[in-house]
Amino acid sequence: MLAIFGVLICAAVAVLAFLIGIVFLGVIMAVLAVIAIADLIVVIRRLRQRHTV
């Protein structure tokens, strides 16, 4: 799923940015990773609702 890809890429770039010392980019990518996790939760909930009805 696209949300999983977003979480993985954003988290990886955030970690690399923090290791390199680019804190601003790391914070932005960490926030985007959290948003992607929230999106993933919404997608999973909608899929479960669709299958239970």
Secondary structure, DSSP 4 states (H G I P E B T S, - for coil): -HHHHHHHHHHHHHHHHHHHT-HHHHHHHHHHHHHHHHHHHHHHHHHHHHHH-
